[in-house]
Amino acid sequence: MQEQYKVGPETARMLALGHPWIIADSYTRRWPDGKTGELIELVDDNGHFLAMALLDPIDRIVARVLSRKRMRLDREWLGKRLRAAIQLRTDHADLSDSNAYRLVNGEGDGLPGLTVDRYGDYLMVQLYCSGWRPHLKLITLGLQELLSPKGIYEKDRPQKTRELEASSDNKIYGRLLCGTAASQPLQVQENGLNFLVNLELGLNTGLFIDQRQNRRDLMGRARGKRVLNLFAYTAAFSVAAAASGASLVTSVDASASYLEWGKANFGANRLNPRRYEFVVGDCFDVLQDMQRQGKSYDIIIMDPPSFSTTAKSRFTTRGGTSDLVAAALPLLADGGLLITSSNHQKVDVADYLKELRRGSLQAKCELRITGLFGQPPDFPYPVTFAEGRYLKYVISVKNQE
């Protein structure tokens, strides 16, 4: 008989509400010793079956629910989940002019802690749960069988990624699991535009694919407009604006290497980077300088990381967003668009809108929200899993005096 893992009343209630995570508590500390990656049976105080879960005993999330029915984690079960994930993209995501997108989105595809992204002819696996590590070969074989990619990479997710972010650019976090190696950089397509990604170096690939639909929206707004892109990273939003006929595109980032990558993205789309502005510096300092120079923009985009540190300042979404909005609004023309975005999972929509409110009041400007968006259909999340709705993308109009 399979050993049972008892959960407390609060966890049982959360499971009944459909939440897929079991958080460590006094009950889980009394669990039998189990191996990372073991498939376990969860029961309530009365021994009634609740769910099957993947064990990760040393993590704060000690187990993740795979099924509300008894099952085996084998080729047949995993293949069924992967096929369902692929079918969801076929049915609900417009990917006709994009070959960079998410194929498996963890909890949203019934595979909590596991993501798979497509980059052209290659796949990128990321394990956010160590419980998947013993099953990585099974995952790889399943993806090969269904999709026949040229190669499959894994990009490591180390602990304390926030602290590592600034120093990770030239470190190898990606490794080839099977197939032939991809060129580095690798050119992929999004919304008909070309972008360069790296499947080996750095914590990220150079393209945040969860913003695909939002970049497409920008492409419909940018023609003839003066666009300022803050925290530009590799300038994907800037490329989208320039390719759509923006009259001026200014990209600002603290990292010179990221902006060089951004210039390469411009070149990949036959856009001469010399015709556009790239400014290396702390965004707050740059905004102050621009205000002194009397510069003005029709669209200002800010998509900062949840946390970043430069020599002069530290930015966090909670608290920092309002200051950033206040600093940017004097440069926005009346009737112009302020586009703000955050991927901070622990800041919900209501709290994020409060940040925008504080920023607008600080700048003595009125903002009217005309659009509130999230991640695209290839990033689904269960209605029972609020944490899955992490991306906030707000379009606001500055009121004309």
C-alpha positions as CSV (number, residue, x, y, z in Angstrom):
1,M,0.0,0.0,0.0
2,Q,1.3,3.5,-0.9
3,E,2.4,5.6,2.1
4,Q,0.0,8.5,2.8
5,Y,1.0,12.1,3.4
6,K,-1.5,13.8,5.7
7,V,-2.3,17.5,5.3
8,G,-3.9,19.8,7.8
9,P,-7.5,21.3,7.6
10,E,-6.4,24.6,6.1
11,T,-4.4,22.8,3.4
12,A,-7.3,20.4,2.8
13,R,-9.5,23.5,2.4
14,M,-7.2,25.1,-0.1
15,L,-7.0,21.8,-2.1
16,A,-10.8,21.6,-2.1
17,L,-10.7,25.2,-3.6
18,G,-8.4,23.9,-6.4
19,H,-5.1,25.4,-5.3
20,P,-2.1,23.3,-6.5
21,W,0.5,24.0,-3.8
22,I,1.1,22.4,-0.4
23,I,3.1,24.9,1.7
24,A,5.3,23.6,4.5
25,D,3.6,23.6,7.9
26,S,3.4,21.6,11.2
27,Y,1.7,18.8,9.3
28,T,4.2,18.4,6.5
29,R,7.0,18.4,9.0
30,R,5.6,15.1,10.3
31,W,5.5,13.5,6.8
32,P,7.4,10.3,6.2
33,D,10.8,10.7,4.7
34,G,10.4,10.8,0.9
35,K,12.7,11.4,-2.0
36,T,12.5,14.6,-4.2
37,G,10.4,13.8,-7.2
38,E,8.4,11.0,-5.6
39,L,4.7,10.9,-6.4
40,I,2.8,10.9,-3.2
41,E,-0.8,10.5,-2.1
42,L,-2.3,13.4,0.0
43,V,-5.0,12.6,2.5
44,D,-6.9,14.6,5.1
45,D,-7.1,14.0,8.9
46,N,-9.5,11.2,8.3
47,G,-7.4,9.4,5.7
48,H,-9.6,10.4,2.8
49,F,-7.8,10.7,-0.5
50,L,-7.4,14.3,-1.8
51,A,-4.8,14.4,-4.6
52,M,-1.6,13.0,-6.1
53,A,1.4,15.4,-5.8
54,L,5.0,15.7,-6.7
55,L,7.2,15.8,-3.6
56,D,9.9,18.5,-3.1
57,P,10.6,18.2,0.6
58,I,13.3,20.9,1.0
59,D,11.3,23.6,-0.7
60,R,8.8,26.0,0.9
61,I,6.3,24.5,-1.5
62,V,6.8,20.9,-0.3
63,A,4.5,19.3,-2.9
64,R,2.6,20.3,-6.1
65,V,-0.6,18.7,-7.1
66,L,-0.5,16.7,-10.4
67,S,-4.0,15.2,-10.3
68,R,-7.2,15.0,-8.2
69,K,-7.3,11.3,-9.2
70,R,-4.9,8.5,-8.5
71,M,-2.4,8.2,-11.3
72,R,1.1,7.2,-12.3
73,L,3.7,9.7,-13.5
74,D,4.7,7.8,-16.7
75,R,5.0,8.3,-20.4
76,E,1.3,7.9,-21.1
77,W,0.2,10.4,-18.4
78,L,2.8,13.0,-19.3
79,G,2.2,12.6,-23.0
80,K,-1.5,13.3,-22.4
81,R,-0.7,16.5,-20.5
82,L,1.8,17.7,-23.2
83,R,-0.6,17.1,-26.0
84,A,-3.3,19.0,-24.2
85,A,-0.9,21.9,-23.7
86,I,0.0,22.0,-27.4
87,Q,-3.7,21.8,-28.4
88,L,-4.5,24.8,-26.2
89,R,-2.0,26.9,-28.1
90,T,-3.3,25.7,-31.4
91,D,-6.9,26.5,-30.5
92,H,-6.5,29.8,-28.5
93,A,-3.2,31.6,-29.3
94,D,-2.6,33.5,-32.5
95,L,0.9,32.3,-33.3
96,S,0.8,32.6,-37.1
97,D,3.7,35.1,-37.3
98,S,5.6,34.0,-34.1
99,N,7.8,31.1,-33.4
100,A,8.8,32.2,-29.9
101,Y,6.2,31.4,-27.2
102,R,5.3,29.2,-24.2
103,L,4.3,25.6,-24.8
104,V,3.9,24.5,-21.2
105,N,3.0,27.0,-18.5
106,G,3.3,25.1,-15.2
107,E,0.1,25.2,-13.2
108,G,-1.8,26.5,-16.2
109,D,-1.2,23.2,-18.0
110,G,-1.5,20.8,-15.1
111,L,2.3,20.5,-14.8
112,P,3.1,22.8,-11.8
113,G,6.7,23.9,-11.5
114,L,7.5,23.0,-15.2
115,T,7.7,25.4,-18.2
116,V,8.6,24.7,-21.8
117,D,9.2,27.6,-24.2
118,R,9.7,27.4,-28.0
119,Y,12.4,29.4,-29.7
120,G,12.3,28.6,-33.4
121,D,13.3,25.0,-33.9
122,Y,14.4,24.7,-30.3
123,L,12.7,24.1,-26.9
124,M,13.7,25.5,-23.6
125,V,12.8,23.6,-20.4
126,Q,12.9,25.2,-17.0
127,L,12.3,23.5,-13.7
128,Y,10.9,25.7,-10.9
129,C,10.4,22.6,-8.8
130,S,13.2,20.2,-8.0
131,G,10.7,17.4,-7.9
132,W,10.8,17.4,-11.7
133,R,14.5,16.8,-11.8
134,P,14.3,12.9,-11.6
135,H,11.7,13.0,-14.5
136,L,13.7,15.3,-16.8
137,K,14.6,12.4,-19.2
138,L,10.9,11.5,-19.4
139,I,10.0,15.1,-20.2
140,T,12.6,15.3,-22.9
141,L,11.5,12.1,-24.5
142,G,7.9,13.2,-24.5
143,L,8.8,16.5,-26.1
144,Q,10.9,14.8,-28.8
145,E,8.2,12.4,-29.6
146,L,5.5,15.1,-30.0
147,L,7.4,18.0,-31.5
148,S,10.7,16.7,-33.0
149,P,12.7,19.8,-32.2
150,K,16.3,20.3,-33.5
151,G,17.3,20.5,-29.9
152,I,16.1,20.8,-26.3
153,Y,17.8,23.0,-23.7
154,E,17.4,23.4,-20.0
155,K,18.0,26.8,-18.4
156,D,18.9,26.4,-14.8
157,R,16.8,28.3,-12.2
158,P,19.3,28.9,-9.3
159,Q,18.2,30.2,-5.9
160,K,18.3,33.9,-5.2
161,T,17.9,34.9,-8.9
162,R,17.2,38.5,-7.8
163,E,20.7,38.8,-6.4
164,L,22.2,37.0,-9.4
165,E,20.5,39.0,-12.1
166,A,23.0,41.8,-12.4
167,S,26.0,39.5,-12.6
168,S,24.6,36.7,-14.7
169,D,24.9,38.1,-18.2
170,N,28.0,36.2,-19.2
171,K,27.4,33.1,-17.1
172,I,26.2,29.9,-18.7
173,Y,22.9,28.7,-17.3
174,G,21.6,26.8,-20.3
175,R,22.7,23.4,-21.3
176,L,21.8,21.2,-24.3
177,L,19.8,18.1,-23.2
178,C,19.5,16.5,-26.6
179,G,19.7,17.3,-30.4
180,T,22.1,19.7,-32.1
181,A,23.3,22.9,-30.6
182,A,21.6,26.2,-31.6
183,S,23.5,29.2,-32.9
184,Q,24.2,31.7,-30.2
185,P,22.6,34.1,-30.7
186,L,19.6,32.4,-32.3
187,Q,17.2,34.5,-34.4
188,V,13.5,34.0,-33.7
189,Q,10.3,35.6,-34.9
190,E,7.6,37.5,-32.9
191,N,4.7,39.3,-34.5
192,G,6.6,39.1,-37.8
193,L,9.7,40.8,-36.3
194,N,13.1,39.3,-35.7
195,F,14.7,39.0,-32.3
196,L,18.0,37.5,-31.2
197,V,18.0,35.2,-28.2
198,N,20.7,33.2,-26.3
199,L,19.7,29.8,-25.0
200,E,22.9,29.4,-23.0
201,L,24.1,32.7,-21.5
202,G,22.4,34.5,-18.7
203,L,19.3,33.7,-16.6
204,N,17.0,35.0,-19.3
205,T,17.1,34.4,-23.1
206,G,16.9,38.1,-24.1
207,L,13.2,38.1,-25.1
208,F,10.3,38.2,-22.6
209,I,7.8,36.2,-24.6
210,D,4.9,36.9,-22.2
211,Q,4.8,40.5,-23.6
212,R,4.2,39.3,-27.2
213,Q,0.5,40.4,-27.4
214,N,1.3,43.7,-25.6
215,R,4.0,44.5,-28.1
216,R,1.6,43.8,-30.9
217,D,-0.8,46.3,-29.3
218,L,2.0,48.9,-29.2
219,M,2.6,48.3,-32.9
220,G,-0.9,49.6,-33.6
221,R,-0.3,52.8,-31.7
222,A,3.2,53.9,-32.5
223,R,3.1,55.3,-36.0
224,G,4.3,58.9,-36.1
225,K,4.7,59.0,-32.3
226,R,7.7,59.9,-30.1
227,V,8.3,56.9,-27.9
228,L,10.4,56.6,-24.8
229,N,11.2,53.0,-23.5
230,L,12.5,52.9,-20.0
231,F,14.2,49.7,-18.6
232,A,14.5,48.8,-22.3
233,Y,16.5,45.6,-21.7
234,T,17.2,44.3,-25.2
235,A,14.8,46.9,-26.7
236,A,12.0,44.6,-27.9
237,F,9.3,47.2,-27.3
238,S,11.6,49.8,-29.0
239,V,11.9,47.5,-32.1
240,A,8.1,47.1,-32.2
241,A,7.6,50.8,-32.1
242,A,10.3,51.6,-34.7
243,A,9.1,48.9,-37.1
244,S,5.6,50.4,-36.9
245,G,6.7,53.9,-38.0
246,A,7.4,55.8,-34.7
247,S,9.0,59.1,-35.5
248,L,11.4,58.9,-32.5
249,V,12.4,55.9,-30.3
250,T,14.6,56.4,-27.3
251,S,15.7,53.3,-25.3
252,V,17.1,53.7,-21.8
253,D,18.7,51.0,-19.7
254,A,21.4,50.8,-17.0
255,S,23.2,48.0,-19.0
256,A,25.3,49.0,-22.0
257,S,25.5,45.3,-23.0
258,Y,21.7,45.0,-23.1
259,L,21.4,48.1,-25.3
260,E,24.1,46.7,-27.6
261,W,21.9,43.6,-27.9
262,G,19.0,45.9,-28.6
263,K,20.9,47.6,-31.4
264,A,21.5,44.1,-32.9
265,N,17.7,43.5,-32.7
266,F,17.2,46.7,-34.7
267,G,19.7,45.5,-37.2
268,A,18.0,42.1,-37.5
269,N,14.9,44.0,-38.7
270,R,16.8,46.2,-41.2
271,L,16.4,49.2,-38.9
272,N,19.5,51.3,-38.7
273,P,20.2,51.7,-35.0
274,R,22.0,55.0,-35.7
275,R,18.7,56.6,-36.5
276,Y,17.4,55.9,-33.0
277,E,18.5,56.9,-29.5
278,F,20.1,54.6,-26.9
279,V,20.9,56.0,-23.5
280,V,22.9,54.1,-20.9
281,G,22.1,55.2,-17.4
282,D,19.9,55.0,-14.3
283,C,16.3,55.7,-15.5
284,F,15.6,58.2,-12.7
285,D,18.7,60.2,-13.5
286,V,18.0,60.1,-17.2
287,L,14.4,61.3,-16.7
288,Q,15.7,64.3,-14.7
289,D,18.1,65.2,-17.4
290,M,15.4,64.9,-20.1
291,Q,13.1,67.1,-18.1
292,R,15.8,69.8,-17.8
293,Q,16.3,69.6,-21.6
294,G,12.5,70.0,-22.1
295,K,12.0,66.8,-24.0
296,S,8.6,65.5,-24.6
297,Y,7.1,62.1,-25.7
298,D,3.8,60.8,-27.0
299,I,4.2,57.3,-25.5
300,I,6.3,56.4,-22.5
301,I,6.8,52.7,-21.7
302,M,8.1,51.3,-18.4
303,D,8.6,47.6,-17.9
304,P,11.1,47.4,-15.1
305,P,12.2,44.2,-13.4
306,S,10.6,43.5,-10.0
307,F,13.9,44.5,-8.4
308,S,17.1,46.2,-9.7
309,T,20.1,48.0,-8.3
310,T,22.4,50.5,-9.9
311,A,25.3,52.4,-8.4
312,K,23.0,55.2,-7.4
313,S,19.6,53.7,-6.8
314,R,17.5,50.7,-6.0
315,F,14.2,49.9,-7.6
316,T,11.4,47.7,-6.3
317,T,7.9,47.4,-7.8
318,R,6.2,48.0,-4.4
319,G,6.9,51.7,-3.7
320,G,9.2,52.3,-6.6
321,T,6.6,52.3,-9.3
322,S,4.9,55.5,-7.9
323,D,8.2,57.4,-7.9
324,L,9.0,56.2,-11.5
325,V,5.5,57.3,-12.7
326,A,5.9,60.7,-11.0
327,A,9.3,61.2,-12.7
328,A,8.1,60.2,-16.1
329,L,4.8,62.1,-16.3
330,P,6.4,65.6,-16.8
331,L,7.9,64.3,-20.1
332,L,4.6,62.9,-21.4
333,A,2.6,65.2,-23.7
334,D,-1.0,66.0,-22.8
335,G,-3.1,63.2,-24.3
336,G,-0.1,60.9,-24.4
337,L,0.0,57.3,-23.4
338,L,1.8,56.0,-20.3
339,I,2.3,52.3,-20.6
340,T,3.3,50.6,-17.3
341,S,4.0,46.9,-16.7
342,S,5.1,44.6,-13.9
343,N,5.6,40.9,-13.6
344,H,5.9,40.9,-9.8
345,Q,3.7,38.0,-8.7
346,K,3.3,39.2,-5.2
347,V,1.8,42.6,-6.2
348,D,-1.8,42.1,-7.3
349,V,-3.6,44.4,-9.7
350,A,-5.4,46.4,-7.0
351,D,-2.1,47.2,-5.3
352,Y,-0.4,48.0,-8.6
353,L,-3.1,50.5,-9.5
354,K,-2.6,52.2,-6.2
355,E,1.1,52.7,-7.2
356,L,-0.1,54.4,-10.4
357,R,-2.5,56.5,-8.4
358,R,0.2,57.6,-6.0
359,G,2.5,58.5,-8.9
360,S,-0.1,60.5,-10.7
361,L,-1.0,62.4,-7.5
362,Q,2.7,63.1,-6.8
363,A,3.1,64.5,-10.3
364,K,-0.2,66.4,-10.0
365,C,-1.5,64.7,-13.2
366,E,-4.7,62.9,-14.0
367,L,-4.4,59.5,-15.6
368,R,-7.3,57.7,-17.2
369,I,-6.9,53.9,-17.7
370,T,-8.0,52.8,-21.2
371,G,-6.5,49.3,-21.1
372,L,-5.6,46.7,-18.5
373,F,-4.0,43.5,-19.9
374,G,-2.0,40.5,-18.7
375,Q,-0.1,37.6,-20.3
376,P,-1.1,36.1,-23.6
377,P,-3.1,32.9,-24.1
378,D,0.0,30.7,-24.2
379,F,0.5,31.6,-20.5
380,P,-2.8,30.2,-19.1
381,Y,-3.5,29.9,-15.4
382,P,-6.2,28.1,-13.4
383,V,-9.1,30.2,-12.1
384,T,-8.3,28.6,-8.7
385,F,-4.7,29.9,-8.8
386,A,-4.5,33.6,-8.4
387,E,-0.7,33.6,-8.4
388,G,-0.8,32.6,-12.1
389,R,-2.1,36.0,-13.1
390,Y,1.2,37.8,-12.5
391,L,1.6,40.2,-15.5
392,K,0.1,43.6,-15.2
393,Y,0.1,45.9,-18.3
394,V,-1.7,49.2,-18.0
395,I,-2.3,51.8,-20.7
396,S,-3.2,55.2,-19.3
397,V,-3.9,58.5,-21.0
398,K,-2.6,61.7,-19.5
399,N,-5.4,64.1,-19.1
400,Q,-5.3,67.2,-21.3
401,E,-5.4,70.5,-19.2
